[in-house]
Amino acid sequence: MKLLVVLFVICMYSCGLPYCKKIKLTNCDLEWVKQYTKGDSLYFILNDMKTDTMIVQETRVLNPQNTCIFDTEGCNWLEGDNTFYGTAINIMTLKHNGNDLDVWFEITKREKNGDLLCNIIFGSWSWSTFPGMRLSPQSYTIKNKRYTDCIVVDEKDILLNKVGTPIFKLTKLVWSKHFGLLMYEIDNRYRYFISNL
């Protein structure tokens, strides 16, 4: 019996104890993606002339339920994966001039008390925060109404993805913590605003 105990201890010592570091998104963090549910249709209007339609395909929240370090939910411990980062994402399709574009808004957290990381994909364009880069929401005014807690992305910060050929140049995007996507600007001229402002 002692031999079995010794073998078990050696086995656990050589393989490591199964554990999973879990970083959970708070309710305050989740407010960035709570505006939409699957099947929602949003309309963005350009000067009362053109309308783009955005359809919410999916809202997904991957957040650890049990934060006990020895509960391996969300981790593939046998393959060396020992972290589970809370992630929430909105996946949408934008119908613009007969083209369907993928639009993603994703948040994740890498440290328990760390900064929230954000990734936005808008057709062939993207913007991201990186570890160490602070997400700094700001106020933004649209049609004489002031919105707080907005991510405002300007042309200088937007990157062209290597996938696909862009059909336009995204030059500005405004995402509100409380209302979702408020506005996007194309080619420094065409500003599309959400219809229910």
Helices and strands as residue ranges (DSSP letters): H 2-15, E 21-23, H 27-30, E 41-46, E 50-62, G 77-79, E 83-85, E 87-96, E 99-109, E 116-122, E 125-128, E 138-142, E 145-154, G 155-157, E 159-160, E 170-176, E 180-186, E 190-194
